[in-house]
Amino acid sequence: MRWALIGASRIASSYMIEAIRAQGGDILSVLSSDAARGEGYARENGIGRSLTDLDQLLADDSVDAVYISTTNEKHHAQALAAIAAGKHILCEKPLAMTLDDACEMVRAAKEKGVVFATNHHLRNAGSHLAIRDLIRSGRIGEVLSARVFHAVHLPEVLQGWRINDAAAGGGVIPDITVHDADTVRFHLGEDPQEVVAKAGASGMGQGVEDSVMSVWSMPSGAMVESHESFTHPFAGTGIEFHGTKGSLFARNVMTQEPTGEIVLVDADGEHAIPFAKHNLYEYALGLFKGAVAGTGAPSADGVDGIKSLAVALAVREAAQTGQAVTVNYGGF
């Protein structure tokens, strides 16, 4: 596959470029609004062309797919342009700033017949694949509750718009809560119905929340407790599922690296659960490549992106209003 990068981003240079190439892909061009920065980025990452004009990038018929990793407010227009040009799309989360925009992107891709995927990396981890298999096999029985703790300290190099620019989609809810929503949906196979939440700002940034706690009601009757933050340097991350036959405790698994540990506790004691340690992004790109070839589906498609965004938007509304909010999935 031949790719173009829409956005000269750190996530692309740290993970996605290598993953694309590991799957036999070739990166032909990169788009940056800053010509000098784009030229340096292309040179450092071995990319042939750097462009500042999206239409020029998309006019290249040799490009099969694009990876969108610009700031959140740009995803909608860029994705629609790429879809119109017939490119397959892997888009960073959240898909858009509003639910209507995300739905428009996914519907447009379906009408055009191109693959549209959301880059929810966690569901590609060996740890999360193992957790899902344990739950689906009935190993912990009926799931009664879950707890996600994803409070980290946002590195200074990543702060910028994420903590200072609401118009660009900053804040911990669109940055991390959206991932946790996707991960819980992936494991439980159901969508949160209603949420309550509290959010706060510590002063790390301006105009956006940097911590949030929420509780989600699931159709099965299970409850989910979720905590996300940019301000916790030593909290670690993890996810737990508690059922009628056992509990799963997964620690340090809400990361971009294949790390952590999983312990199952049941009537017979504690059991360490092994899991694959593959590269999350290479795994995701392999599935995307298969989807384009017509032999499978992406790990997280556009509807997954819509639904994770819908939960995040409901959490933000609940935190702002102090009221329970029914999650609106836009008809999906």
C-alpha positions as CSV (number, residue, x, y, z in Angstrom):
1,M,0.0,0.0,0.0
2,R,1.1,3.5,-0.7
3,W,0.4,6.1,1.9
4,A,0.2,9.8,2.6
5,L,0.4,11.3,6.0
6,I,-2.0,14.2,6.7
7,G,-0.2,15.8,9.6
8,A,3.5,15.8,10.5
9,S,2.7,14.5,14.0
10,R,4.6,12.9,16.8
11,I,2.4,9.9,16.9
12,A,3.2,9.2,13.2
13,S,7.0,9.6,13.7
14,S,7.0,7.6,16.9
15,Y,4.8,4.7,15.9
16,M,2.8,4.8,12.6
17,I,5.6,5.3,10.1
18,E,7.4,2.2,11.3
19,A,4.2,0.2,11.5
20,I,3.2,1.2,7.9
21,R,6.6,0.1,6.7
22,A,6.5,-3.1,8.7
23,Q,3.4,-4.1,6.8
24,G,5.1,-3.4,3.4
25,G,3.7,0.0,3.0
26,D,5.4,2.9,1.3
27,I,4.9,6.5,2.5
28,L,4.9,8.9,-0.4
29,S,4.1,12.3,1.1
30,V,3.4,14.2,4.2
31,L,1.2,17.3,4.7
32,S,2.1,20.1,7.1
33,S,0.8,23.6,7.4
34,D,4.4,24.8,8.1
35,A,6.5,24.2,5.0
36,A,9.9,24.3,6.8
37,R,8.6,21.9,9.5
38,G,7.2,19.6,6.9
39,E,10.4,19.5,4.9
40,G,12.4,18.7,8.0
41,Y,9.9,16.0,9.0
42,A,10.1,14.4,5.5
43,R,13.8,14.4,5.5
44,E,14.1,12.9,9.0
45,N,11.6,10.2,8.3
46,G,12.7,9.3,4.8
47,I,9.5,10.6,3.1
48,G,9.8,11.7,-0.5
49,R,7.6,14.8,-0.6
50,S,6.4,17.4,1.9
51,L,3.3,19.4,0.9
52,T,1.3,22.3,2.4
53,D,-1.8,21.9,0.1
54,L,-4.2,19.1,0.9
55,D,-5.7,19.1,-2.6
56,Q,-2.3,18.6,-4.1
57,L,-1.6,15.6,-1.8
58,L,-4.9,14.0,-2.6
59,A,-4.5,14.6,-6.4
60,D,-1.7,12.0,-6.4
61,D,-3.3,8.9,-7.9
62,S,-0.5,6.7,-6.6
63,V,-1.6,7.3,-3.0
64,D,-3.9,4.5,-1.8
65,A,-4.5,5.5,1.8
66,V,-4.1,8.4,4.2
67,Y,-3.4,8.5,7.9
68,I,-4.9,11.6,9.5
69,S,-3.2,12.8,12.7
70,T,-3.8,16.5,12.7
71,T,-5.5,18.4,15.6
72,N,-9.0,17.2,16.2
73,E,-10.9,20.1,14.7
74,K,-9.3,19.4,11.3
75,H,-10.2,15.7,10.9
76,H,-13.7,16.3,9.5
77,A,-12.8,18.4,6.5
78,Q,-9.6,16.5,5.8
79,A,-11.4,13.2,5.9
80,L,-14.2,14.3,3.6
81,A,-11.7,15.6,1.1
82,A,-9.8,12.3,1.2
83,I,-13.0,10.3,0.8
84,A,-14.0,12.4,-2.2
85,A,-10.6,11.6,-3.7
86,G,-11.2,7.9,-3.2
87,K,-8.5,7.3,-0.6
88,H,-8.8,4.7,2.2
89,I,-8.6,6.4,5.6
90,L,-7.1,5.6,9.0
91,C,-8.0,8.6,11.3
92,E,-6.9,9.4,14.8
93,K,-9.5,9.6,17.5
94,P,-11.6,11.4,18.2
95,L,-12.9,11.4,14.7
96,A,-14.4,14.9,14.9
97,M,-15.5,17.6,17.3
98,T,-19.2,16.8,17.0
99,L,-21.2,13.6,16.6
100,D,-22.9,14.9,13.5
101,D,-19.5,15.5,11.8
102,A,-18.2,12.0,12.7
103,C,-21.4,10.4,11.4
104,E,-21.1,12.4,8.1
105,M,-17.5,11.1,7.7
106,V,-18.5,7.5,8.2
107,R,-21.5,7.7,5.9
108,A,-19.5,9.4,3.2
109,A,-16.9,6.6,3.3
110,K,-19.5,3.9,3.0
111,E,-21.1,5.7,0.0
112,K,-17.7,6.0,-1.7
113,G,-16.8,2.4,-0.9
114,V,-13.5,3.2,0.8
115,V,-12.2,1.7,4.1
116,F,-12.6,4.0,7.0
117,A,-10.9,3.1,10.3
118,T,-10.3,4.7,13.7
119,N,-6.8,4.4,15.3
120,H,-7.9,3.0,18.6
121,H,-4.6,1.3,19.5
122,L,-5.5,-0.3,22.8
123,R,-7.8,-3.0,21.3
124,N,-4.8,-4.2,19.3
125,A,-2.7,-5.0,22.3
126,G,-2.1,-8.7,23.2
127,S,-3.1,-7.9,26.8
128,H,-6.5,-6.6,25.7
129,L,-7.1,-9.4,23.2
130,A,-6.4,-11.9,26.0
131,I,-8.8,-10.0,28.4
132,R,-11.6,-10.0,25.7
133,D,-11.1,-13.7,25.1
134,L,-11.4,-14.5,28.8
135,I,-14.6,-12.5,29.2
136,R,-16.2,-14.0,26.1
137,S,-15.3,-17.5,27.1
138,G,-17.2,-17.0,30.3
139,R,-14.1,-17.4,32.5
140,I,-15.3,-14.7,34.9
141,G,-19.0,-15.4,34.5
142,E,-21.5,-12.6,34.1
143,V,-19.7,-9.3,34.3
144,L,-21.0,-7.2,37.1
145,S,-18.7,-4.2,37.0
146,A,-15.5,-2.7,35.5
147,R,-13.0,-0.1,36.5
148,V,-10.7,1.8,34.2
149,F,-7.8,3.9,35.7
150,H,-6.0,5.9,33.1
151,A,-4.7,8.8,35.0
152,V,-1.2,9.7,33.8
153,H,1.1,12.8,33.6
154,L,1.0,14.3,30.2
155,P,4.6,14.9,29.1
156,E,5.5,18.5,28.5
157,V,6.3,17.7,24.8
158,L,2.7,16.6,24.3
159,Q,1.0,19.4,26.2
160,G,0.4,22.4,23.9
161,W,-3.0,22.3,22.3
162,R,-4.2,19.3,24.4
163,I,-4.3,21.5,27.5
164,N,-4.7,25.0,26.1
165,D,-6.9,24.9,23.1
166,A,-10.5,23.9,23.4
167,A,-11.2,24.9,19.8
168,A,-8.6,22.3,18.6
169,G,-10.3,19.6,20.7
170,G,-8.1,19.8,23.8
171,G,-8.9,18.2,27.1
172,V,-8.5,14.9,28.8
173,I,-12.0,13.7,27.7
174,P,-11.4,13.7,24.0
175,D,-7.8,12.6,24.5
176,I,-8.1,9.7,26.9
177,T,-11.8,9.1,27.9
178,V,-12.5,8.3,24.2
179,H,-9.9,5.5,24.3
180,D,-11.3,4.0,27.5
181,A,-14.8,4.1,26.0
182,D,-13.6,2.1,23.0
183,T,-11.7,-0.3,25.2
184,V,-14.7,-1.1,27.4
185,R,-16.9,-1.5,24.4
186,F,-14.4,-3.9,22.8
187,H,-14.3,-6.1,25.9
188,L,-18.0,-6.1,26.8
189,G,-19.5,-6.0,23.4
190,E,-22.1,-3.4,24.5
191,D,-22.5,0.3,24.5
192,P,-22.9,2.6,27.6
193,Q,-26.4,3.8,27.9
194,E,-26.1,6.6,30.5
195,V,-23.3,8.4,32.2
196,V,-22.7,10.7,35.2
197,A,-19.4,12.6,35.7
198,K,-17.3,15.1,37.5
199,A,-14.4,17.0,35.8
200,G,-11.8,19.4,37.0
201,A,-8.9,21.6,36.0
202,S,-5.7,21.8,38.1
203,G,-4.1,24.7,36.4
204,M,-1.9,22.7,34.1
205,G,-3.5,24.3,31.1
206,Q,-6.2,26.8,30.3
207,G,-9.8,26.4,29.2
208,V,-10.1,22.6,29.2
209,E,-10.5,19.8,31.8
210,D,-7.4,17.8,32.8
211,S,-9.1,15.3,35.1
212,V,-12.4,13.5,35.0
213,M,-14.2,10.6,36.8
214,S,-17.4,9.0,35.4
215,V,-19.7,6.1,35.9
216,W,-21.4,4.4,33.0
217,S,-24.5,2.3,33.0
218,M,-24.5,-0.7,30.5
219,P,-27.5,-2.4,28.9
220,S,-26.5,-5.7,30.7
221,G,-26.8,-4.0,34.1
222,A,-23.0,-3.8,34.6
223,M,-21.5,-0.5,35.8
224,V,-18.3,1.0,34.7
225,E,-16.1,3.4,36.7
226,S,-13.6,5.4,34.7
227,H,-10.9,7.8,35.7
228,E,-8.7,9.8,33.3
229,S,-6.2,12.6,34.0
230,F,-3.2,14.5,32.7
231,T,-1.8,15.3,36.1
232,H,-1.0,12.0,37.9
233,P,2.7,11.1,37.5
234,F,2.7,7.9,39.6
235,A,-0.8,6.4,39.4
236,G,-0.1,3.8,36.7
237,T,-2.8,2.5,34.4
238,G,-5.1,-0.5,34.3
239,I,-8.5,-2.1,33.8
240,E,-10.5,-4.5,35.9
241,F,-13.5,-6.7,35.2
242,H,-15.4,-8.3,38.0
243,G,-17.8,-11.2,37.4
244,T,-19.9,-13.8,39.1
245,K,-17.1,-16.4,38.7
246,G,-13.9,-14.4,38.9
247,S,-12.2,-11.0,38.6
248,L,-9.5,-9.8,36.1
249,F,-6.9,-7.3,37.2
250,A,-4.8,-5.9,34.4
251,R,-2.1,-3.4,35.3
252,N,-0.1,-1.0,33.1
253,V,-1.9,-2.1,30.0
254,M,-3.5,1.2,28.9
255,T,-0.3,2.2,27.0
256,Q,1.1,2.3,23.5
257,E,3.7,-0.4,24.4
258,P,3.1,-4.2,24.8
259,T,3.6,-4.1,28.5
260,G,1.8,-4.9,31.8
261,E,0.4,-8.0,33.5
262,I,-3.0,-9.7,33.9
263,V,-4.1,-11.7,36.9
264,L,-7.3,-13.8,37.1
265,V,-8.7,-14.4,40.6
266,D,-11.3,-17.0,41.1
267,A,-12.3,-19.7,43.5
268,D,-9.1,-21.6,42.8
269,G,-6.8,-18.7,43.6
270,E,-4.7,-16.3,41.5
271,H,-3.6,-17.1,37.9
272,A,-1.1,-15.1,35.9
273,I,-2.5,-14.8,32.3
274,P,0.0,-14.8,29.5
275,F,-0.5,-12.7,26.4
276,A,1.2,-11.8,23.1
277,K,3.7,-8.9,23.1
278,H,3.4,-7.8,19.5
279,N,3.6,-4.2,18.3
280,L,0.1,-2.7,18.7
281,Y,0.3,-0.5,15.6
282,E,1.8,-3.1,13.3
283,Y,-1.1,-5.4,14.3
284,A,-3.6,-2.6,13.5
285,L,-2.0,-1.8,10.2
286,G,-2.1,-5.5,9.2
287,L,-5.8,-5.6,9.8
288,F,-6.3,-2.4,7.9
289,K,-4.3,-3.7,5.0
290,G,-6.5,-6.8,5.0
291,A,-9.6,-4.6,5.0
292,V,-8.4,-2.7,1.9
293,A,-7.7,-6.0,0.2
294,G,-11.2,-7.2,1.0
295,T,-10.1,-10.0,3.3
296,G,-11.2,-8.7,6.7
297,A,-12.0,-5.6,8.7
298,P,-10.0,-3.0,10.5
299,S,-9.6,-3.5,14.3
300,A,-11.7,-0.3,14.9
301,D,-13.9,0.9,12.1
302,G,-15.7,4.2,11.7
303,V,-18.7,3.2,13.8
304,D,-16.4,2.3,16.6
305,G,-15.0,5.8,16.3
306,I,-18.5,7.3,16.4
307,K,-19.4,5.4,19.5
308,S,-16.3,6.2,21.5
309,L,-16.8,9.9,20.6
310,A,-20.4,9.7,21.7
311,V,-19.5,8.3,25.1
312,A,-16.8,11.0,25.5
313,L,-19.3,13.8,24.5
314,A,-21.8,12.4,27.0
315,V,-19.2,12.4,29.8
316,R,-18.3,16.0,29.0
317,E,-22.0,17.0,29.0
318,A,-22.6,15.2,32.3
319,A,-19.6,16.9,33.9
320,Q,-20.7,20.3,32.7
321,T,-24.3,20.0,33.7
322,G,-24.2,17.8,36.8
323,Q,-26.9,15.7,35.3
324,A,-27.1,12.1,34.1
325,V,-26.8,12.0,30.3
326,T,-28.2,9.4,27.9
327,V,-25.6,8.6,25.3
328,N,-26.6,9.6,21.8
329,Y,-25.0,7.4,19.1
330,G,-26.5,9.3,16.2
331,G,-28.5,6.4,14.9
332,F,-25.6,3.9,14.8
